[in-house]
Every structure is written in C-alpha cells, then in structure tokens.
C-alpha cells in the first residue's frame, strides 16, 4: 500500500501525489487495486522527540468484516522516527493495527491498550531498533497481540499482557529479527502460540507465562514454539493450561535447532 494525497479527479481517473510508497507500483482496478479514505489517526514520518500521550482512539468498527488489513493504516503509525513516546494510549475498534512503529530507533510504547483491532495490537517492524514495549495490554485483536515484523533488533517486550487475540500472543520473533528480549509477559487464551519464535536468532525469552493458548485449534499450538533457532536463551517460562478442557496441551515445542541455545528450567503443564 501507498499513502497519497488526491490532487485531481478527471472522470474515472484519479491523480495522486505519493507521500509514502514506491511510485513505480501501479494500483490498477483490473488487478485488484483500490483507493480508500483509510489512513492512520496519527501518522509521524521522519521526526524525532514526539510524545503521544493520554488519548483514546476509537475506530468505531465493533465487528470486523475484512480478513486482511495493511500495516500502514495502524491507528498510530510512525516511519523512520527517533525517540518517539507513545504513553497511556487506548486504541479500540480500529481498521488496522493498534500501534505500529516502523523503522527508526529509540521508541517507547508503554501503558497502552489495544483492543478489538483488525490487525495486530502492537507492531514493531521495518528495521526498528532499540525500542521498548512495556506494560501494555492487547485484548481480542484479530491478529497477534504483539507482532515482531521485519528486522527488529535490540528491542524489548516486557511486562505486557496479551489475552484473547486471534493469532499469537507474541508472534513473528523470527530471522531477520535478532537480539531482542521478551521478558515477563503474560500470553493467555490466544488463538495460536503464546510466543511464536520460529527461526529465532539471538533472542532471550525469559520469565513469561503462557496459559491456555491454541484456542483456534486445540492441541495444534504451544505455549512457546521454537524451530530452526540459534543463539537463543529460553529459561524460566511457565506454560500451563488449567482449564477443564485444555487447548494448550503442549507447553514448549523445540524443533531442529541450527546452533547453540540455552533452553532450560521451563515449566510445561499438563505435559
């Protein structure tokens, strides 16, 4: 997707000025291209030292009909910014992700709630580095509670509560995301894995509670999923399902590591 300003309408032709995206792409109706007035509530591009605090953003869509949404229409969407602060914010009923920090460095997202968004609740991505996602809540979003996207490095997800999301509690912690820490989060009653770390490299996953996940397909998903991983530390996590009919029947799955890892002292029940 691209962000654009409509400059002129001539019959069935719409002339736009591209603000973000590659001008070489041609969004033709015959190829499924659409033009919609659908954009972030707050969009920051290549700025620094901005604080967004104490707002409630309500998209008004209580029942989402779309199966997919584009990450560029997050309620709060930043591009290549430095030292942005998103504090004590509530996003609900939004048409895309709740909070998306794309690129840049030094972002802090803390004390926020993302609820019933069509996308992910929280979305660090596109090469963002040195970001902190702490003490947030993601509830009942249509994708992951918190999603690590492409090339996230040196970032921390700490003390978040991620409950009842359709996807993973924490998802996408995979190459080329590297050298991140996921510490002390609660991932409960999500549709898929509590923490998805397929092909994880150099990440620390420590002291998390993953309870009663795999709600979408009971027995298929785990509390924590590791595969094709290397240089990771996964310790002191609790994976449990104490429901009368458990859905998260596998606490921690580890498959085919491709390098050295420390995976120890994790509690997995009911296994």
C-alpha beads as a LAMMPS data file, in Angstrom:
LAMMPS data file: protein, C-alpha beads

271 atoms
270 bonds

1 atom types
1 bond types

-500.0 500.0 xlo xhi
-500.0 500.0 ylo yhi
-500.0 500.0 zlo zhi

Masses

1 110.0

Atoms # bond

1 1 1 0.000 0.000 0.000
2 1 1 0.987 3.609 -0.512
3 1 1 -0.068 6.823 1.207
4 1 1 -1.117 9.538 -1.196
5 1 1 -2.926 12.861 -1.482
6 1 1 -5.631 13.168 -4.146
7 1 1 -4.655 16.098 -6.348
8 1 1 -7.209 15.854 -9.144
9 1 1 -10.155 13.777 -10.331
10 1 1 -10.779 13.660 -14.087
11 1 1 -13.729 11.447 -14.926
12 1 1 -12.646 7.956 -13.889
13 1 1 -9.005 8.962 -13.431
14 1 1 -7.655 9.950 -10.020
15 1 1 -4.329 11.799 -9.906
16 1 1 -2.444 11.340 -6.630
17 1 1 0.792 12.527 -5.077
18 1 1 2.627 9.674 -3.334
19 1 1 3.666 10.596 0.204
20 1 1 4.967 7.167 1.119
21 1 1 5.473 4.103 -1.048
22 1 1 7.124 3.340 -4.356
23 1 1 5.776 5.367 -7.265
24 1 1 6.618 2.545 -9.681
25 1 1 3.722 0.454 -8.361
26 1 1 0.581 0.752 -10.439
27 1 1 -2.595 0.121 -8.464
28 1 1 -4.919 -0.773 -11.310
29 1 1 -8.556 -1.722 -10.659
30 1 1 -8.301 -4.637 -13.104
31 1 1 -5.552 -6.056 -10.896
32 1 1 -7.499 -5.582 -7.671
33 1 1 -6.209 -2.116 -6.820
34 1 1 -8.451 0.084 -4.699
35 1 1 -8.364 3.671 -3.443
36 1 1 -9.833 4.269 0.005
37 1 1 -10.002 7.122 2.508
38 1 1 -8.476 4.869 5.139
39 1 1 -5.443 6.155 6.989
40 1 1 -3.844 6.372 10.456
41 1 1 -5.332 8.594 13.111
42 1 1 -1.805 9.901 13.759
43 1 1 0.995 9.491 11.201
44 1 1 4.556 10.546 12.007
45 1 1 7.253 10.496 9.351
46 1 1 10.968 11.197 9.865
47 1 1 10.594 13.282 13.012
48 1 1 12.083 12.933 16.470
49 1 1 11.267 13.670 20.125
50 1 1 7.485 13.460 19.743
51 1 1 5.241 12.265 22.598
52 1 1 1.682 10.991 22.094
53 1 1 0.033 10.610 25.481
54 1 1 -3.309 10.102 27.172
55 1 1 -5.532 9.709 24.080
56 1 1 -8.340 7.294 23.225
57 1 1 -8.692 6.427 19.536
58 1 1 -11.888 4.553 18.669
59 1 1 -12.331 3.431 15.068
60 1 1 -15.989 2.601 15.664
61 1 1 -15.878 -0.821 13.973
62 1 1 -17.062 -3.356 16.512
63 1 1 -17.406 -6.248 14.047
64 1 1 -14.586 -6.515 11.528
65 1 1 -15.578 -7.959 8.134
66 1 1 -12.187 -7.834 6.406
67 1 1 -9.896 -10.868 6.631
68 1 1 -6.766 -8.781 5.995
69 1 1 -5.552 -5.279 6.621
70 1 1 -2.398 -3.366 5.768
71 1 1 0.057 -2.396 8.484
72 1 1 0.409 1.138 7.099
73 1 1 -3.036 2.058 8.448
74 1 1 -2.312 1.467 12.127
75 1 1 -4.099 3.944 14.386
76 1 1 -0.673 5.248 15.410
77 1 1 1.802 4.759 12.556
78 1 1 5.371 6.058 12.542
79 1 1 8.034 5.865 9.846
80 1 1 11.758 6.280 10.489
81 1 1 11.328 8.387 13.608
82 1 1 13.637 8.689 16.593
83 1 1 12.811 8.734 20.293
84 1 1 9.038 8.717 19.875
85 1 1 6.998 8.148 23.065
86 1 1 3.526 6.581 22.947
87 1 1 2.209 6.582 26.511
88 1 1 -1.080 5.682 28.213
89 1 1 -2.971 5.447 24.938
90 1 1 -6.091 3.371 24.196
91 1 1 -6.878 2.150 20.672
92 1 1 -10.031 0.140 20.096
93 1 1 -12.240 -0.993 17.205
94 1 1 -9.646 0.125 14.650
95 1 1 -9.452 -0.959 10.978
96 1 1 -5.776 -1.978 11.187
97 1 1 -3.062 -2.392 13.824
98 1 1 -3.272 -0.502 17.071
99 1 1 0.243 0.959 17.371
100 1 1 2.823 0.450 14.602
101 1 1 6.399 1.740 14.918
102 1 1 8.141 1.169 11.588
103 1 1 11.845 1.889 11.296
104 1 1 13.791 4.416 13.308
105 1 1 15.201 3.947 16.777
106 1 1 14.569 4.576 20.448
107 1 1 10.769 4.302 20.549
108 1 1 8.981 3.696 23.853
109 1 1 5.420 2.336 23.852
110 1 1 4.172 1.954 27.420
111 1 1 0.962 1.784 29.392
112 1 1 -1.182 1.402 26.264
113 1 1 -4.249 -0.705 25.469
114 1 1 -5.062 -2.116 22.014
115 1 1 -8.448 -3.811 21.870
116 1 1 -10.525 -5.270 19.028
117 1 1 -8.259 -4.018 16.252
118 1 1 -8.494 -5.663 12.817
119 1 1 -4.717 -6.176 12.761
120 1 1 -2.084 -6.666 15.445
121 1 1 -2.371 -4.866 18.728
122 1 1 1.253 -3.683 18.735
123 1 1 3.602 -3.876 15.751
124 1 1 7.338 -3.084 15.856
125 1 1 8.782 -3.525 12.369
126 1 1 10.649 -2.453 9.240
127 1 1 14.059 -2.284 10.871
128 1 1 13.141 -0.534 14.099
129 1 1 15.915 -0.796 16.686
130 1 1 16.361 -0.020 20.360
131 1 1 12.623 0.112 21.012
132 1 1 10.843 -0.763 24.272
133 1 1 7.290 -2.149 24.525
134 1 1 6.409 -2.298 28.206
135 1 1 3.346 -2.723 30.416
136 1 1 0.841 -2.723 27.553
137 1 1 -2.362 -4.723 27.134
138 1 1 -3.573 -6.280 23.874
139 1 1 -7.016 -7.837 24.019
140 1 1 -9.176 -9.553 21.412
141 1 1 -7.353 -8.292 18.333
142 1 1 -7.851 -10.073 15.013
143 1 1 -4.163 -10.921 14.596
144 1 1 -1.304 -11.084 17.150
145 1 1 -1.223 -9.229 20.418
146 1 1 2.332 -8.051 19.696
147 1 1 3.976 -8.808 16.359
148 1 1 7.686 -8.578 15.625
149 1 1 7.950 -7.693 11.956
150 1 1 10.936 -7.391 9.659
151 1 1 14.465 -6.680 11.043
152 1 1 13.555 -5.722 14.596
153 1 1 16.759 -5.582 16.650
154 1 1 17.904 -4.697 20.167
155 1 1 14.298 -4.269 21.293
156 1 1 12.435 -5.337 24.421
157 1 1 8.891 -6.582 25.042
158 1 1 8.476 -6.519 28.818
159 1 1 5.562 -6.902 31.214
160 1 1 2.841 -6.916 28.562
161 1 1 -0.490 -8.719 28.984
162 1 1 -1.704 -10.252 25.709
163 1 1 -5.033 -12.034 26.045
164 1 1 -7.665 -13.430 23.706
165 1 1 -6.093 -12.414 20.399
166 1 1 -6.971 -14.424 17.292
167 1 1 -3.318 -15.001 16.361
168 1 1 -0.325 -15.469 18.662
169 1 1 0.156 -13.656 21.923
170 1 1 3.611 -12.600 20.710
171 1 1 4.322 -13.519 17.101
172 1 1 6.892 -13.215 14.359
173 1 1 10.045 -13.366 16.503
174 1 1 11.987 -14.785 13.580
175 1 1 15.021 -14.120 11.376
176 1 1 15.863 -11.339 10.471
177 1 1 14.625 -10.123 13.889
178 1 1 17.673 -10.513 16.109
179 1 1 18.976 -9.816 19.609
180 1 1 15.681 -8.905 21.244
181 1 1 14.387 -9.688 24.737
182 1 1 10.912 -10.984 25.603
183 1 1 10.677 -10.907 29.374
184 1 1 7.907 -11.232 31.948
185 1 1 4.913 -11.131 29.608
186 1 1 1.570 -12.894 30.043
187 1 1 0.227 -14.583 26.899
188 1 1 -3.123 -16.191 27.647
189 1 1 -6.082 -17.634 25.767
190 1 1 -4.818 -16.612 22.326
191 1 1 -5.776 -18.460 19.158
192 1 1 -2.318 -19.756 18.260
193 1 1 1.029 -19.966 20.092
194 1 1 1.588 -17.984 23.224
195 1 1 5.020 -16.988 21.863
196 1 1 5.982 -17.824 18.281
197 1 1 9.768 -17.904 17.821
198 1 1 10.204 -19.862 14.608
199 1 1 13.779 -19.394 13.271
200 1 1 14.651 -17.080 16.159
201 1 1 18.239 -15.801 16.327
202 1 1 19.964 -14.365 19.378
203 1 1 16.803 -13.642 21.338
204 1 1 16.136 -14.013 25.060
205 1 1 12.726 -15.382 26.126
206 1 1 12.594 -15.408 29.876
207 1 1 10.104 -15.483 32.725
208 1 1 6.941 -15.406 30.621
209 1 1 3.606 -17.026 31.463
210 1 1 1.824 -18.733 28.558
211 1 1 -1.547 -20.058 29.637
212 1 1 -4.413 -21.679 27.764
213 1 1 -3.420 -20.730 24.228
214 1 1 -4.198 -22.659 20.996
215 1 1 -7.866 -21.658 21.232
216 1 1 -8.280 -21.555 17.427
217 1 1 -7.304 -25.224 17.023
218 1 1 -6.998 -27.055 20.338
219 1 1 -3.840 -29.134 20.549
220 1 1 -2.140 -27.661 17.479
221 1 1 -0.268 -24.750 19.018
222 1 1 2.007 -24.472 22.035
223 1 1 2.795 -22.128 24.847
224 1 1 6.195 -21.383 23.266
225 1 1 7.247 -22.555 19.801
226 1 1 10.922 -22.777 18.794
227 1 1 12.191 -24.134 15.487
228 1 1 15.335 -23.596 13.412
229 1 1 16.704 -21.353 16.165
230 1 1 20.205 -20.458 17.308
231 1 1 21.948 -18.390 19.969
232 1 1 18.740 -18.055 21.986
233 1 1 18.201 -18.188 25.748
234 1 1 14.801 -19.597 26.777
235 1 1 14.582 -20.022 30.535
236 1 1 12.221 -19.765 33.463
237 1 1 8.985 -19.690 31.465
238 1 1 5.699 -21.185 32.681
239 1 1 3.473 -22.870 30.102
240 1 1 0.257 -24.180 31.614
241 1 1 -3.365 -24.894 30.796
242 1 1 -5.512 -25.469 33.866
243 1 1 -8.866 -25.357 32.068
244 1 1 -11.259 -28.333 32.416
245 1 1 -10.682 -28.983 28.703
246 1 1 -7.146 -27.808 27.939
247 1 1 -6.391 -26.420 24.476
248 1 1 -2.677 -25.721 25.016
249 1 1 -1.729 -29.347 25.546
250 1 1 1.912 -28.755 24.594
251 1 1 3.820 -26.328 26.738
252 1 1 7.080 -25.786 24.865
253 1 1 7.899 -27.170 21.435
254 1 1 11.548 -27.158 20.307
255 1 1 12.385 -28.483 16.846
256 1 1 15.583 -28.751 14.834
257 1 1 17.844 -26.097 16.387
258 1 1 20.515 -24.908 13.961
259 1 1 23.022 -23.668 16.539
260 1 1 23.710 -23.480 20.242
261 1 1 20.888 -22.441 22.575
262 1 1 20.092 -22.492 26.282
263 1 1 16.625 -23.935 26.833
264 1 1 16.208 -24.905 30.474
265 1 1 14.176 -24.621 33.656
266 1 1 10.896 -24.096 31.852
267 1 1 7.707 -25.458 33.404
268 1 1 5.310 -27.105 30.962
269 1 1 1.939 -28.429 32.103
270 1 1 -0.143 -30.575 31.566
271 1 1 2.782 -32.443 29.959

Bonds

1 1 1 2
2 1 2 3
3 1 3 4
4 1 4 5
5 1 5 6
6 1 6 7
7 1 7 8
8 1 8 9
9 1 9 10
10 1 10 11
11 1 11 12
12 1 12 13
13 1 13 14
14 1 14 15
15 1 15 16
16 1 16 17
17 1 17 18
18 1 18 19
19 1 19 20
20 1 20 21
21 1 21 22
22 1 22 23
23 1 23 24
24 1 24 25
25 1 25 26
26 1 26 27
27 1 27 28
28 1 28 29
29 1 29 30
30 1 30 31
31 1 31 32
32 1 32 33
33 1 33 34
34 1 34 35
35 1 35 36
36 1 36 37
37 1 37 38
38 1 38 39
39 1 39 40
40 1 40 41
41 1 41 42
42 1 42 43
43 1 43 44
44 1 44 45
45 1 45 46
46 1 46 47
47 1 47 48
48 1 48 49
49 1 49 50
50 1 50 51
51 1 51 52
52 1 52 53
53 1 53 54
54 1 54 55
55 1 55 56
56 1 56 57
57 1 57 58
58 1 58 59
59 1 59 60
60 1 60 61
61 1 61 62
62 1 62 63
63 1 63 64
64 1 64 65
65 1 65 66
66 1 66 67
67 1 67 68
68 1 68 69
69 1 69 70
70 1 70 71
71 1 71 72
72 1 72 73
73 1 73 74
74 1 74 75
75 1 75 76
76 1 76 77
77 1 77 78
78 1 78 79
79 1 79 80
80 1 80 81
81 1 81 82
82 1 82 83
83 1 83 84
84 1 84 85
85 1 85 86
86 1 86 87
87 1 87 88
88 1 88 89
89 1 89 90
90 1 90 91
91 1 91 92
92 1 92 93
93 1 93 94
94 1 94 95
95 1 95 96
96 1 96 97
97 1 97 98
98 1 98 99
99 1 99 100
100 1 100 101
101 1 101 102
102 1 102 103
103 1 103 104
104 1 104 105
105 1 105 106
106 1 106 107
107 1 107 108
108 1 108 109
109 1 109 110
110 1 110 111
111 1 111 112
112 1 112 113
113 1 113 114
114 1 114 115
115 1 115 116
116 1 116 117
117 1 117 118
118 1 118 119
119 1 119 120
120 1 120 121
121 1 121 122
122 1 122 123
123 1 123 124
124 1 124 125
125 1 125 126
126 1 126 127
127 1 127 128
128 1 128 129
129 1 129 130
130 1 130 131
131 1 131 132
132 1 132 133
133 1 133 134
134 1 134 135
135 1 135 136
136 1 136 137
137 1 137 138
138 1 138 139
139 1 139 140
140 1 140 141
141 1 141 142
142 1 142 143
143 1 143 144
144 1 144 145
145 1 145 146
146 1 146 147
147 1 147 148
148 1 148 149
149 1 149 150
150 1 150 151
151 1 151 152
152 1 152 153
153 1 153 154
154 1 154 155
155 1 155 156
156 1 156 157
157 1 157 158
158 1 158 159
159 1 159 160
160 1 160 161
161 1 161 162
162 1 162 163
163 1 163 164
164 1 164 165
165 1 165 166
166 1 166 167
167 1 167 168
168 1 168 169
169 1 169 170
170 1 170 171
171 1 171 172
172 1 172 173
173 1 173 174
174 1 174 175
175 1 175 176
176 1 176 177
177 1 177 178
178 1 178 179
179 1 179 180
180 1 180 181
181 1 181 182
182 1 182 183
183 1 183 184
184 1 184 185
185 1 185 186
186 1 186 187
187 1 187 188
188 1 188 189
189 1 189 190
190 1 190 191
191 1 191 192
192 1 192 193
193 1 193 194
194 1 194 195
195 1 195 196
196 1 196 197
197 1 197 198
198 1 198 199
199 1 199 200
200 1 200 201
201 1 201 202
202 1 202 203
203 1 203 204
204 1 204 205
205 1 205 206
206 1 206 207
207 1 207 208
208 1 208 209
209 1 209 210
210 1 210 211
211 1 211 212
212 1 212 213
213 1 213 214
214 1 214 215
215 1 215 216
216 1 216 217
217 1 217 218
218 1 218 219
219 1 219 220
220 1 220 221
221 1 221 222
222 1 222 223
223 1 223 224
224 1 224 225
225 1 225 226
226 1 226 227
227 1 227 228
228 1 228 229
229 1 229 230
230 1 230 231
231 1 231 232
232 1 232 233
233 1 233 234
234 1 234 235
235 1 235 236
236 1 236 237
237 1 237 238
238 1 238 239
239 1 239 240
240 1 240 241
241 1 241 242
242 1 242 243
243 1 243 244
244 1 244 245
245 1 245 246
246 1 246 247
247 1 247 248
248 1 248 249
249 1 249 250
250 1 250 251
251 1 251 252
252 1 252 253
253 1 253 254
254 1 254 255
255 1 255 256
256 1 256 257
257 1 257 258
258 1 258 259
259 1 259 260
260 1 260 261
261 1 261 262
262 1 262 263
263 1 263 264
264 1 264 265
265 1 265 266
266 1 266 267
267 1 267 268
268 1 268 269
269 1 269 270
270 1 270 271
